[in-house]
Amino acid sequence: MGHFFSSLFSSKPASTPEEEAQKNKDKDFEMFKYDGMRAQRTGQNPFAIKCFEQALSIKDDFETMNYLVNSYTAANRLEDAFAVLARMIALRPDDIPTLIAHANLCFMLDKDADAIADCQHVLELDENNFLAWFIMGKAKRTTKDLLGAVADLTKSITIKDDFVDAFILRAQLLLEMGQPSEAKPDAEKAVTLAPEEPASYLLRGRVCQALGDTEAADADYQKTLELDPFNEEASLLSGKMLIEANKLEDALKFFDDAIDLNPNFAKAFAERGRIKNMMGDKDGALTDLKKSIELNPEGEEAKLLNGQHSNFDDMYKGGIF
C-alpha cells in the first residue's frame, strides 16, 4: 500500500500542449540535423543542404550552421555560405575559427577589405594566429599592398615555420616585385617542405628562369609535369623556352604532345600556331589559331584578333603572333 501511494504522489504531471509541440520540434530538428550529417559524410551534398536548411528553419544552432557552410562551400554556393557565416558571427562574435572561415570566404568573394578586418579582429584575440596573418597577406596582395603582404606572410612564417603555402605565396610576391634572388630561398623551402607538390617545382622553375638558369628552370617544369601531366602553366613555360632558344622543331613536337594529352588546351594551340607561323606554315598557323579561339573565345588571342583584324585572312598583316 505504501508503494502505491508513493508512486501516485511522485508521478509527473501530464505535458502541456506547448511542451509536446516543443518536444516534436526538437525531435524533428535532431532528425534533420543528423540526416544531414550522414548525407554529408556519404557525399550526398544536395540532400545534406536540404536537411541542414530544414533543421535551421526549426531553430538556430551554431554547429548545424557550420555544417551548412561546409556544404554550401562544397557546392560553390559562396554567397549562401557567406550569409550563414554572418549569422554565426552574430551568435559568437569572438569565435576564431568562424572569423577565419569568414575572412577566407571574403577573400574568395573579392571582399578584401572585409577579409583584412576579420583577420585584424582575430589578431586582437590571438596575435599568433598564423592563418590570420596569411589570409591578410593574401588580401593585401590583391589590393596591391605588396610590402604589407610580404610583412604579413613573414609574420605567418615566423609563427609556423613549416607553412608551405606561406613560403610559396611570399616567393610569388617577391618574384612579382622583381626580386628573384630573394624569392629563391622560399622556393627552395617550399620544395623541401612539399616534395610531391607540383606548385613548389613550378614556382622554383619560374624563379630559376627569372635568374637566367634555364636548364634548372626546365628541369623543374618537367618535374611539375611528371607530378601533374595536365599542368598547363608548366607546359607553356617549358614550350616557350624552346621557342626562345629557337628550337622550333623541338617546340613543335612538344606542343603536339601537349595537345595529344589535352585536346582542349587552348593556349597550346595558340603557341603551336605561333611556331608554325615562324616556320612559314601560314595555313597551319591559321588553323591552330582558329582552334585556340574556338576553345577559349574570351582568351588573349581572341582579344588580339578583334583588336587588329576584321577577319582571319588578313591577320598576318598586323602580326598577331
VMD Tcl script that draws the C-alpha trace (Angstrom):
set ca {
  {0.00 0.00 0.00}
  {2.83 2.38 0.86}
  {4.38 1.75 -2.54}
  {1.08 2.54 -4.27}
  {0.75 5.94 -2.58}
  {4.43 6.74 -3.21}
  {4.00 6.10 -6.90}
  {0.77 8.02 -7.04}
  {2.13 11.21 -5.47}
  {5.52 11.16 -7.22}
  {4.17 10.76 -10.76}
  {4.95 13.59 -13.21}
  {2.14 15.87 -14.35}
  {0.95 15.47 -17.92}
  {2.79 17.59 -20.50}
  {1.09 20.71 -21.75}
  {0.28 21.02 -25.49}
  {3.03 23.63 -25.77}
  {5.58 21.28 -24.23}
  {4.52 18.46 -26.53}
  {4.85 20.75 -29.53}
  {8.36 21.76 -28.42}
  {9.34 18.11 -27.96}
  {8.20 17.37 -31.51}
  {10.14 20.34 -32.83}
  {13.27 19.21 -31.01}
  {12.81 15.70 -32.35}
  {12.39 16.99 -35.92}
  {15.43 19.23 -35.54}
  {17.62 16.34 -34.41}
  {16.33 14.14 -37.23}
  {17.12 16.71 -39.94}
  {20.49 17.61 -38.43}
  {21.76 14.05 -38.19}
  {20.30 13.04 -41.55}
  {22.25 15.97 -42.98}
  {25.44 14.89 -41.23}
  {25.11 11.36 -42.61}
  {24.42 12.69 -46.11}
  {27.44 14.98 -45.90}
  {29.70 12.12 -44.84}
  {28.50 9.91 -47.70}
  {28.90 12.56 -50.39}
  {25.19 13.36 -50.83}
  {25.74 17.09 -50.57}
  {22.48 18.37 -52.16}
  {20.45 16.26 -49.73}
  {22.68 17.37 -46.83}
  {21.96 21.01 -47.69}
  {18.21 20.41 -47.67}
  {18.41 18.67 -44.30}
  {20.53 21.37 -42.68}
  {18.29 24.12 -44.08}
  {15.23 22.36 -42.70}
  {16.88 21.89 -39.31}
  {17.80 25.57 -39.12}
  {14.26 26.57 -40.06}
  {13.26 25.00 -36.75}
  {15.92 26.67 -34.60}
  {19.30 28.38 -34.83}
  {22.12 26.01 -33.97}
  {25.75 27.04 -34.30}
  {27.05 23.55 -35.09}
  {24.42 22.94 -37.78}
  {25.22 26.31 -39.34}
  {28.85 25.24 -39.56}
  {27.87 22.04 -41.35}
  {25.71 24.04 -43.76}
  {28.56 26.44 -44.52}
  {30.76 23.48 -45.46}
  {28.05 22.04 -47.70}
  {27.34 25.38 -49.38}
  {31.06 25.89 -50.00}
  {31.40 22.41 -51.49}
  {28.50 23.26 -53.81}
  {30.18 26.59 -54.73}
  {27.26 28.48 -53.21}
  {29.62 31.00 -51.69}
  {27.16 33.84 -51.15}
  {24.86 31.47 -49.25}
  {27.79 30.29 -47.13}
  {28.72 33.93 -46.51}
  {25.22 34.70 -45.22}
  {25.27 31.76 -42.81}
  {28.72 32.72 -41.51}
  {27.37 36.20 -40.77}
  {24.65 34.60 -38.64}
  {27.29 32.53 -36.84}
  {29.37 35.62 -36.07}
  {26.27 37.34 -34.72}
  {25.87 34.41 -32.31}
  {29.55 34.21 -31.35}
  {31.41 37.40 -32.34}
  {34.77 36.22 -31.00}
  {34.81 32.65 -32.27}
  {38.17 32.47 -34.04}
  {37.52 29.50 -36.42}
  {34.35 31.23 -37.63}
  {36.15 34.54 -38.14}
  {38.91 32.75 -40.09}
  {36.33 30.97 -42.25}
  {34.55 34.28 -42.86}
  {37.83 36.02 -43.75}
  {38.75 33.27 -46.19}
  {35.33 33.43 -47.82}
  {35.57 37.22 -48.05}
  {38.84 36.75 -49.93}
  {37.22 34.25 -52.30}
  {34.38 36.72 -52.94}
  {36.79 39.63 -53.60}
  {35.77 41.36 -50.38}
  {39.38 42.09 -49.48}
  {38.72 44.94 -47.03}
  {36.31 42.71 -45.09}
  {38.85 39.86 -45.10}
  {41.50 42.17 -43.64}
  {39.07 43.44 -40.98}
  {38.24 39.86 -39.95}
  {41.92 38.99 -39.68}
  {42.63 42.07 -37.59}
  {39.81 41.05 -35.24}
  {41.32 37.56 -34.93}
  {44.75 39.02 -34.21}
  {43.29 41.17 -31.45}
  {42.14 37.92 -29.88}
  {45.26 35.88 -30.75}
  {48.24 37.71 -32.23}
  {49.94 34.39 -33.04}
  {47.25 33.08 -35.33}
  {49.31 32.24 -38.42}
  {46.24 31.75 -40.62}
  {45.03 35.29 -39.92}
  {48.43 36.71 -40.94}
  {48.39 34.53 -44.06}
  {44.87 35.44 -45.22}
  {45.57 39.11 -44.54}
  {48.72 38.82 -46.65}
  {46.71 37.30 -49.50}
  {44.13 40.08 -49.30}
  {46.79 42.80 -49.24}
  {48.38 41.29 -52.33}
  {45.15 41.70 -54.28}
  {44.88 45.31 -53.11}
  {48.45 45.88 -54.41}
  {49.89 46.45 -50.94}
  {52.79 44.15 -51.77}
  {55.11 45.31 -49.00}
  {52.34 44.86 -46.43}
  {51.59 41.42 -47.85}
  {55.23 40.34 -47.58}
  {55.35 41.60 -43.98}
  {52.20 39.65 -43.06}
  {53.45 36.46 -44.71}
  {56.77 36.83 -42.92}
  {54.88 37.04 -39.63}
  {52.90 33.91 -40.55}
  {56.10 32.02 -41.37}
  {57.77 33.20 -38.15}
  {54.90 31.68 -36.17}
  {54.70 28.48 -38.26}
  {57.99 27.75 -39.99}
  {56.66 24.74 -41.96}
  {53.71 26.57 -43.54}
  {54.40 25.76 -47.18}
  {51.57 27.91 -48.59}
  {53.07 31.00 -46.97}
  {56.52 30.25 -48.40}
  {55.01 29.76 -51.87}
  {52.99 32.97 -51.71}
  {55.88 35.05 -50.37}
  {58.14 33.75 -53.14}
  {55.48 34.59 -55.74}
  {55.22 38.11 -54.34}
  {58.99 38.64 -54.34}
  {59.09 37.39 -57.92}
  {56.34 39.82 -58.89}
  {58.36 42.59 -57.24}
  {61.37 41.75 -59.41}
  {63.36 40.12 -56.62}
  {64.02 36.54 -57.83}
  {67.20 36.19 -55.72}
  {65.17 36.93 -52.57}
  {62.42 34.58 -53.77}
  {64.72 31.61 -54.34}
  {65.21 30.57 -50.66}
  {61.43 30.49 -50.20}
  {61.02 28.43 -53.36}
  {63.70 26.01 -52.17}
  {61.99 25.76 -48.80}
  {58.66 25.02 -50.48}
  {60.22 22.14 -52.42}
  {61.78 20.79 -49.21}
  {58.50 21.00 -47.31}
  {56.31 19.68 -50.12}
  {58.41 17.46 -52.42}
  {55.31 15.93 -54.02}
  {53.56 19.26 -54.64}
  {53.72 20.39 -58.31}
  {53.25 24.05 -57.34}
  {56.56 24.01 -55.46}
  {58.56 22.93 -58.50}
  {56.64 25.24 -60.82}
  {57.46 28.17 -58.57}
  {61.14 27.26 -58.29}
  {61.28 26.87 -62.06}
  {59.90 30.35 -62.56}
  {62.45 31.74 -60.09}
  {65.31 29.94 -61.84}
  {64.11 31.21 -65.21}
  {63.99 34.77 -63.88}
  {67.58 34.30 -62.68}
  {68.63 33.12 -66.16}
  {69.19 29.47 -65.22}
  {67.07 27.96 -68.00}
  {68.44 24.45 -67.51}
  {67.35 24.34 -63.86}
  {64.07 26.01 -64.77}
  {63.24 23.40 -67.40}
  {64.16 20.58 -65.01}
  {61.63 21.96 -62.52}
  {58.97 22.37 -65.22}
  {59.50 18.77 -66.26}
  {59.23 17.65 -62.63}
  {55.99 19.60 -62.37}
  {54.65 17.80 -65.43}
  {55.81 14.45 -64.04}
  {53.70 15.09 -60.93}
  {50.85 16.77 -62.83}
  {50.84 15.98 -66.58}
  {47.93 18.38 -67.14}
  {49.64 21.41 -65.62}
  {49.11 23.96 -68.37}
  {51.37 26.66 -66.94}
  {54.37 24.31 -66.76}
  {53.72 23.17 -70.32}
  {53.54 26.73 -71.63}
  {56.65 27.88 -69.79}
  {58.68 24.88 -70.92}
  {57.50 25.15 -74.52}
  {58.10 28.89 -74.68}
  {61.69 28.38 -73.54}
  {62.23 26.10 -76.54}
  {60.80 28.80 -78.81}
  {63.02 31.45 -77.24}
  {66.03 29.19 -77.79}
  {64.96 28.91 -81.46}
  {64.49 25.15 -81.12}
  {61.39 25.28 -83.26}
  {61.24 21.61 -84.25}
  {61.54 20.56 -80.60}
  {58.95 23.15 -79.59}
  {56.56 21.95 -82.30}
  {56.83 18.34 -81.11}
  {56.46 19.47 -77.50}
  {53.14 21.20 -78.20}
  {52.00 18.32 -80.45}
  {52.42 16.04 -77.43}
  {50.72 18.55 -75.09}
  {47.69 18.72 -77.41}
  {47.55 14.94 -77.77}
  {47.42 14.72 -73.96}
  {44.87 17.53 -73.61}
  {42.89 18.26 -76.81}
  {41.16 21.21 -75.08}
  {44.40 23.05 -74.27}
  {43.61 26.36 -75.99}
  {46.92 28.08 -75.26}
  {48.86 25.10 -76.63}
  {47.08 25.54 -79.97}
  {47.95 29.23 -79.93}
  {51.62 28.53 -79.22}
  {51.78 25.80 -81.84}
  {50.24 28.24 -84.30}
  {52.92 30.75 -83.43}
  {55.64 28.17 -84.09}
  {54.09 27.20 -87.42}
  {53.92 30.86 -88.40}
  {57.62 31.26 -87.57}
  {58.37 28.18 -89.70}
  {56.41 29.58 -92.66}
  {53.34 27.34 -92.34}
  {50.70 30.09 -92.54}
  {47.78 27.74 -93.17}
  {48.72 25.53 -90.23}
  {49.14 28.60 -88.03}
  {45.70 29.88 -89.01}
  {44.09 26.51 -88.30}
  {45.64 26.36 -84.84}
  {44.69 29.93 -84.05}
  {41.08 29.27 -85.03}
  {41.04 26.20 -82.80}
  {42.51 28.17 -79.88}
  {39.81 30.83 -80.18}
  {37.10 28.20 -80.58}
  {38.22 26.59 -77.31}
  {38.62 29.92 -75.49}
  {36.57 32.67 -77.15}
  {37.34 35.06 -74.29}
  {41.09 34.45 -74.36}
  {44.02 36.68 -75.21}
  {44.21 35.53 -78.82}
  {40.56 36.37 -79.49}
  {41.02 39.82 -77.96}
  {44.14 40.47 -80.03}
  {42.43 39.33 -83.17}
  {39.38 41.52 -82.55}
  {41.63 44.48 -81.92}
  {43.72 44.07 -85.06}
  {41.79 42.35 -87.84}
  {38.35 42.18 -89.36}
  {38.83 38.57 -90.46}
  {41.29 35.69 -90.32}
  {42.55 36.17 -93.86}
  {44.44 39.40 -93.18}
  {45.53 38.53 -89.61}
  {49.20 38.27 -90.54}
  {49.34 41.82 -91.89}
  {49.47 43.09 -88.34}
  {51.19 40.02 -86.95}
  {49.17 38.54 -84.11}
  {51.95 36.17 -83.16}
}
mol new
graphics top color blue
foreach p $ca { graphics top sphere $p radius 0.5 }
foreach p [lrange $ca 0 end-1] q [lrange $ca 1 end] { graphics top cylinder $p $q radius 0.2 }
display resetview
